Amino acid sequence: MYNMSRDTYACDKCGFEEKWDAHDDHRGDIWECEYCGEHFCTACFVKEAGQEAFDRMLRETDHVLCAKHYKEGVFEK
């Protein structure tokens, strides 16, 4: 979710909030699923799908997806 008054984005899972290009050493970065538009932090993706899946998504695909849609393989069909 985007907070216009603070110019920040929030993880739709845990509520962690930061500027788009910022980085947090604990929660990581904020991402947006290209399929459903959900915002998520690196930590929430890793918690749900694992670090290996996160690394594979960034390294081997052309899409950024939330953990749910990554696991479903929405762009692989």
CORNORZI-V949633 format. One record per pair of residues at least 6 apart in sequence whose C-alpha atoms are under 8 Angstrom apart, sorted by the first residue. I is the first residue (numbers start at 1). J is the second residue. If there is no record, write none. Layout:
I/J
I/J
This chain:
1/9
1/10
1/11
1/12
1/38
1/39
2/8
2/9
2/10
3/9
3/10
7/19
8/17
8/18
8/19
8/20
9/17
9/18
9/19
9/20
9/30
9/39
10/16
10/17
10/18
10/30
10/39
10/40
11/17
11/30
11/39
11/40
11/41
12/38
12/39
12/40
13/39
13/40
13/44
14/44
16/27
16/41
18/30
20/29
20/30
21/29
22/29
23/29
26/43
27/41
27/42
27/43
27/44
28/41
28/42
28/43
29/41
29/42
30/39
30/40
30/41
30/42
31/39
31/40
31/41
31/42
31/64
32/38
32/39
32/40
32/64
32/65
32/66
33/39
33/40
33/64
33/65
33/66
34/63
34/64
34/65
35/65
35/69
35/74
38/66
39/66
40/66
45/54
45/66
45/67
46/53
46/54
46/67
48/67
49/67
49/68
49/71
57/63
57/64
57/70
58/64
